[in-house]
Amino acid sequence: MRICLYLDPSRLFRWHQWLAEALAGTPGNEVSCAFATTRRPLPSMCRLLIDLERLIHGFGANRATDPVETALRSLPTAPAGDVDVVINFSGEEPLTGGGRLLTPLFNGVPGEIGVMTALANDQDLLIDLHDTAFPSGSWTARPARLDRDVFAAGLDSALSCAVVLILKALREEAGGTASDVRAALTTTRCLGAFSALAFATSTVASKAIRFLDVLARGGKTWGIGWRFDENASLLDKGNAGFRVLTSHANGYLADPFPFRHQGRDYIFVEQYLNTKSRGCIAVVTADRNGTTTPPQIVVEEPHHLSYPFVFEQDGQIWMIPESGAARSVSLYRAVEFPHRWTREACLVEGIECYDTTPLQHAGAFWFFVSRRVWGSTSWDVLSIYRAESLTGVWTPQAEDPVLIDATLSRPAGAFIRQGGRTLRPVQDCSRYYGGAVTFCQIDALDRSKFVQTPVGRITSGAFGCHTYNRQSGLEVVDLFGNVGGLREVTVTYGPLSSRPSIAYDQTPAPVDSDFATLRK
């Protein structure tokens, strides 16, 4: 396939290079570039803001909007009308000669300034990929906002997700007849950069002051909420009081997973230690009289660990902690439960996966993970893998990634069986990381199809939440906010208004509805 990137010569950025390299890595692709006649450079004030944020917040290199003119100009040049596919990043209409045309828009605006305008106006981000091969609709993604006060982080996330969305669209068979997207582009109001620049200029000082204030006061942090109730869960009751467990000033606790063994109740958690600059896996013993033991580290690696998914299978107790920093997913087995664990197998290597959550269904294991790609966050993209056994070979679902949506992608705990349905807790990171937990009913899952319906939501007042689990009457959540000194918090669950099922496939297929969850 001959693919041409149609670029503004004044805006040649690293995210364009990411896409070019990914396309060139697919056998049979020929990647070229062509340049628009009109230049619409990113205003110098935007660049100044990004550079200042890099200095204040300690951002490293390899950002989505880093200029890479030499690398992109080294691509072969080809007329936009003499290729199979044109990907238009310029904001003006190229001559496509009837070929397929892809045009990414950010909140209805072409180019990086569309992302900046959305960030400046504190809007949720929406990517629309207009595709003349599918004239009846557009491809969409809803990337996360890593930090609503930092432009550079939002840019990296949105532009990385745009690359993923374009790659996904190009894998699909061209359907229908090609049509002109001139109407869609003409009716799009190309907002100028002035509103974004005015906002950026007026807030640079205040953002620096807020950043320094957070450093001085310690800011918000994570804690654990827990309660015992043998009869009814939070989802049954609607609201409940949770005792709060926090760490000392040297770190925080998050990602709680309960487990009962030989009549005793344990909570496995991520214990983040400031002195180590990484998370470890710790365990807390919980007493039904309302007391807990201090957290004790049970698994530690040179890299960050979190999300200790503990489960029983084939007479053994296993753990799959999050180890995205190591670009791997490892399986640990309890040698002397709960304090001694051995690394038994590496389930996948070379992929930056977060919060691996297994499900047994239709005679196989399914692993739901959130992947980080390029400069995206770790909660934008959902992938589903399948294996014949716990340590078998992982195979991605046919439509991988199945979802690019910060509101409904990243796992937030073990699957739940309730009233004959299977629920998937997911992190809603649309406003900020750890904002709330949404529960999605799994309606269909097989090798080429995944359908989920959002049905309920957990909130905890002024506190964020991104993990929910329950086992043997021990129910746990985590909390984000000013939790220091907090003894108890009320957490609320409520059903969502009727919403259509969300399907992530192109080809209908029959689905076995018999879902079996791993015992947690």
VEXDRENMI-141377 format. One record per residue (C-alpha): x negated, y negated, z negated. Coordinates in pm, whole numbers, plus 32768, in hexadecimal, padded with zeros to 4 digits. Layout:
XYZ;...
//
This chain:
800080008000;7F777EAB8064;7FB37DB57F48;7F697C427F52;7F517B5C7E23;7FCD7A067E8E;7F1779147DA8;7EFE77A47D5B;7D88775B7D94;7D8876767C63;7E0F77897B7B;7D3B78C37B9E;7D59796E7A4D;7CF47AAF79A4;7E537B3E799F;7E507B357B1C;7D077BF57B0E;7D9F7CF77A21;7EB17D387B1F;7DC07D447C47;7CE17E437B95;7E0A7F1D7B30;7E937F1B7C93;7D3E7F677D2B;7D1B808F7C3F;7E46813E7CE3;7DE0821A7E0D;7E66819A7F57;7E84802F7EEE;7DD47F167FA4;7DCF7DD37EDA;7D957C807F7A;7DE27B167F2C;7E6379E17FDB;7E73787D7F5E;7F8E77837F54;7F6476368003;7FE575727ED8;7F1E75587D95;7FD375477C46;7EB9755F7B47;7EFA75A479DA;7EE9744C7936;7DA274077883;7E5F73C67740;7EE0752C7743;7D7D75AC7766;7D0F74C9764A;7E1F7554756A;7DC076BD75B6;7C5076757576;7CA475CC742B;7D7A76F373BF;7C5C77DB7418;7B7977147333;7C7176F97211;7CF6785E721B;7BB6790F727E;7C32799F73C8;7B2C7A5C748D;7AEE7A6B7601;7BB57B24770B;7CF27A5576EF;7E037A6677F9;7DCD78FF786C;7C5079037879;7BE2788279D2;7B4B79997AA9;7B3078E97BF8;79FE79A87C71;7A987AFF7C36;7BDE7AAD7CE7;7B3C79FA7E0C;7A6A7B317E44;7BA67BF27EA7;7BDC7C21801D;7CB97B1680B6;7DE77B718186;7F0C7AAC8212;803D7AD8812F;810B7B358263;802A7C5C82C0;80527D3D818C;81537E2780F3;81867D6D7FAB;81487C057F42;813E7BA77DD1;817D7A347DBB;80D8797A7C98;80C378267D41;821977877D14;824177537E8B;82D078427F8C;81D5790D8053;8213798F81B1;82587B018179;82B07B7182D9;83D77C3B8252;83037D03815C;83527D3A7FED;83307C067F13;830D7C057D97;83307ABB7CDC;83017AAD7B61;83BE799C7AA5;839779447936;84E078C578A5;853978657A08;83F677AA7A4E;82D8782A7B29;8176782D7AA7;80C878117957;816E76C27913;82B9777E7900;8233784077D5;81AD77027737;82F7764C7762;83AE776A76B6;82AF776C759D;82C575F47574;84417601755A;843277297466;84F478057558;84EB797F7567;842679EF7697;84C87A9777C2;840E7B1178F6;84DB7B3C7A35;842E7BE97B57;84F17B9C7C94;84C07CB67D8E;85417CAE7EF3;85477E2C7EF0;86587E1B7DE4;87247CE77E46;88457D357D5B;877A7CF07C20;86277CA77B8D;85327D657AB3;852B7CD47955;844F7CDB781E;84687C2E76CE;830A7C07763F;82C57BBA74D4;82537A75743C;81167AD0737D;811F798172C8;8225787B7314;812F776572BC;801277DC739B;802577AB7515;7EFE788E756B;7F9379BE74BF;80E37993756D;803A796576BD;7F6E7AA37698;809E7B707638;81847AED774B;80877AFF7865;80127C5D7803;817B7CD57805;81A97C36795B;80897D0E79DD;812E7E48794C;827E7DEB79E5;81E87DB07B3E;81327F007B33;82747FAD7ACB;83387F0C7BE8;82337F727CE9;824C80DE7C7F;83BB80E57CE2;843081427E3A;849F80137F02;861980267F12;871A7F797FEA;86C07E7680EA;85CA7D5E80BE;86697C0D807B;85EE7AAB805D;85BD7A2E7EF6;85B978C77F6D;870878837EC3;868C79067D77;855178367D89;85FD76FF7E0D;870476FD7CF9;85FA77297BEF;85B275DB7B4C;843775BE7B50;8404750F7A08;82D7742E79EC;81CA745078E8;821773087839;8301738F772B;820774A176D6;80E773AA76D1;81A172B575F1;81F573C974FE;809274517505;7FF172FC74CE;80CF72A373A7;80A773EF72F4;7F327439730D;7EE3738571C8;800B7413710A;7FBB7575717D;7E5575527101;7ED374CA6FB3;7FCD75EA6F8D;7EBD76E56FE2;7DD676576ED8;7EF5764F6DDD;7F3B77BF6E17;7DCD780E6DDC;7DD277496C96;7F1477E16C0C;7EE779426C8E;802A79266D58;81287A3C6D83;80D77BAA6D5C;81707D086D56;82067DD26C3A;82D27F126C0E;843F7F356BAB;84B480826B1C;85E7811C6A78;867782716A1A;87D982D36A78;882F843F6AB4;898F83F36B2C;898882CD6C1D;888982216CF7;887580B16D45;891E80FE6E92;8A4581926DD0;8A5C80846CC5;8A217F4B6D94;89417EA76C8E;88677F1B6B6F;87647E9C6A7B;85FC7F116AAD;84E37F0169AD;83B27E506A39;824F7ED66A31;81317DF36A9B;7FB87E116AAA;7EBE7D3D69ED;7E2A7C016A82;7D2C7CCD6B45;7E287D426C49;7F8C7DBA6C89;80697EEF6CAB;81457F3E6DD9;81D280596EB3;826881386D9F;82B782A66DE7;835783786CCE;831784EC6C9F;838B85E36B93;82A987096B3E;82D888056A27;83D7872A6977;830685EB697A;834084B56A4E;822B84016B07;821A82C86BDC;810382BC6CE0;80A8815A6D46;7FB380876E04;7ED47FDD6D04;7E217EBC6DA8;7CE47E4D6CF4;7C577CF46D38;7B007D696CC9;7AFE7E706DDC;7BBF7DA36EE1;7C897ED76F3B;7DA37FB36EC3;7D8581066E1B;7E8C820B6DC9;7EEA82196C59;7FEA82D86B8B;80C9826A6A6B;818683556985;82E782D5693E;83A8832E6806;8522833067FF;8515826466C1;84908142678E;831581576764;8203818F6863;809481E8684E;7F8B80FE68E0;7F4781466A52;7E2B823B6A8C;7D77824B6BDB;7D8F83A56C7B;7D2283686DE6;7C1D826A6E4F;7B6A82386F9A;7A7881327023;7BA080A170E4;7CF3801E7079;7E0281197013;7F7380DE6FCA;80D0817A6FFD;808982C96F4E;819483A76FEE;819684D66F04;8260860D6F5D;827387856F2A;82508879704B;820289F17058;81C48A036EE3;80C288EB6EE5;80D6877B6E87;805786926F96;801785206FC5;7FFD844C7100;7F8182F37097;7F6D81CB7183;7E0881A57205;7E2E80BF7330;7CE3801372E1;7C35815D7330;7CFA81887476;7D6B82DE7405;7E82839B7352;7E038491724D;7EB385A97191;7E5285E97025;7EA887196F4F;7ECC871C6DD5;7DBF87F76D37;7E2387A36BD0;7F6686DC6BDA;7F7C85B56BAB;7E13854B6B77;7D3D86106C71;7D71860C6DE8;7CA486886F0D;7CAA86087070;7D308733712F;7D5086BB7297;7D4D8590737E;7E99858A7433;7E3D847B752C;7D0883AC757B;7CC682717641;7E1A81D17605;7E5F80C17505;7F9981517463;805280D07331;81468172723F;815E82CA72DE;82AF835F727D;82F484CA72DE;844685687323;849786D67368;859886F4747C;85F687F47586;84DE88E47523;83C687E3753C;831D86CB747B;8359856574E1;8276844D746D;82F382E7746C;81D781EA7462;81A280787498;807A802D757B;7F9F7EFB758F;7F407EA276F5;7E4A7D8D774F;7EA57C627677;80017CD27613;806B7D0474AC;80907E637422;820A7E457418;82637DE3757E;824F7F327630;82F4808275E0;826981C6766E;82F183257640;8219845D7660;827885CC7660;81B686FE75EC;8213886C75D4;817D88867477;80FC87A47366;7F9787BA73EB;7FF487E97557;7FA2870C7680;805985BF7683;8111856977C4;81A9840E77EE;831583F77852;834D83B979C4;83B4824D7996;829681F078AC;829C80EE781E;840A811F77D3;843D7FC6773C;83987E6F7729;84607DC2761B;83E27D3974CF;853C7D627437;85657ED8746D;84157F7F74B0;832B7FC0738A;838F80DB729D;83EE807D7139;840581D1708F;8474833970B8;85A3839B7183;86E183BB70B5;880284B170D2;8946840B7068;8AA8847570B4;8A46855271D9;896E84487281;87FA840E7294;878582B0723A;86368214728F;85C080FA71AA;85137FEF727C;845F7EAE7226;85087D6E7296;83E17C8772D9;849D7B9073B2;84677A6E72C3;832E7AE6720E;827E7C2871B4;833F7CEC70AE;847B7C1F70D1;857D7D337098;85CC7EA170DE;86D17F0171E2;8764805F71F8;879C80EC7356;886D821E73A1;87BC830B748F;88B88360759F;87D484147695;866E849176A5;85C4856F77A3;8495856A788A;8520844B795E;862D83A57890;864B82EA7747;8784823876CF;87AF818A7581;88C180AF74EE;887B7FB173D6;897B7FFB72C4;89027F5F717F;88087E7A70D8;87517E4F6F8D;870A7CF66F02;86797C8B6DB6;86CF7B1D6D8C;859F7A406DB4;84B77B6C6DD2;844C7C1F6F0E;845A7D9A6F2B;83C47E8D7026;83D37FE96F8B;84F680B86F02;84EF82236E8B;85B383096DA7;8573846A6D29;860E85346C0B;86BC84036B7D;858383276B7D;85BF81FD6C61;84AE81066CC1;84807FC86D8A;83687ECD6DA9;838C7D576D77;82D47C2E6E0A;82D17ADE6D5D;82717A436C12;82907B8C6B55;819A7B3B6A3E;824C7B5F68EF;83897BE46994;842A7CFD68C9;85617D516992;85FE7CF76ADE;87507D396B7E;87457DD96CD6;88737DDA6DBD;88DE7EBC6EDA;89F37E656FCB;8A777EF47113;8A427E317251;8B5F7DC3732D;8BA47EA77452;8A8D7E997550;8A547F63768E;895D80817689;880280287700;877D811F7800;8618812E787E;8617820279B7;866681F87B28;86E2835D7B58;880983F17A96;87C4854479F9;8882862F790F;8815861177A4;881C870B7687;88C486547566;8837873C745A;873A866173A3;867286F07281;85A1860771AB;8464866170F5;84A0867E6F7F;8401855A6ECB;
//
